[in-house]
Amino acid sequence: MTERTSDMNMNFLPDVGMSHPFDVALRGYDRRQVDDWLASRESEIAALRHERETAADRIAMLEQRLEELHVELQTAQRQVAEFEPSYAGLGARVENILRLAEEEAMSLRTEAAAHGDRVRAAAEDDGMRWAVANDRGAEAATLDYATRGQPETFAISPSGVVVATKLGPVSVKLLDRMVEYGRRAA
């Protein structure tokens, strides 16, 4: 063998002797060392497969538990939504009083919602574009805002006489006409 072919063989497999610390025997590597090394690799592979299977089983178990918890949550949410209080343990008279109070509260809520709808519809029909608040006794608006009803606009002449009034919204054009009317009335 020439020096050149010897170098080619060494360059072709430069790290074979480095990757596995086998002793060179008469024909190749020491068979016992190779067998021991292969056995240890097979043992590692078997252990890793077992770990993978164990992890897969755990994942499947956790996914099943997650699904069970999801069903429990949906059931609990449905029960909360459908919950009706029971007054059975409080005695017949107290149970009747509380049930009547609950029915009256429901009736008042329904009536208030219907009244609010009617007020909003009337305000819309009258062309009102401001916030509408129902104050049956006019107490809150009178105390808080010093008002007694819907918005009012007054045109007062230079002599202090009210010459025109407008209930509801006012445009710039209408204000100009009211001012002009007030000037003429003076």
HELIX and SHEET records of a PDB file:
HELIX    1   1 GLU A    3  PHE A   12  1                                  10    
HELIX    2   2 VAL A   16  SER A   19  1                                   4    
HELIX    3   3 ARG A   31  GLU A   82  1                                  52    
HELIX    4   4 ALA A   88  LEU A   90  5                                   3    
HELIX    5   5 ALA A   92  ASP A  125  1                                  34    
HELIX    6   6 GLU A  139  TYR A  145  1                                   7    
HELIX    7   7 VAL A  172  ALA A  185  1                                  14    
SHEET    1   A 2 VAL A  24  ALA A  25  0                                        
SHEET    2   A 2 GLY A  28  TYR A  29 -1                                        
SHEET    1   B 2 GLU A 152  ILE A 156  0                                        
SHEET    2   B 2 VAL A 162  LEU A 167 -1                                        
END                                                                             
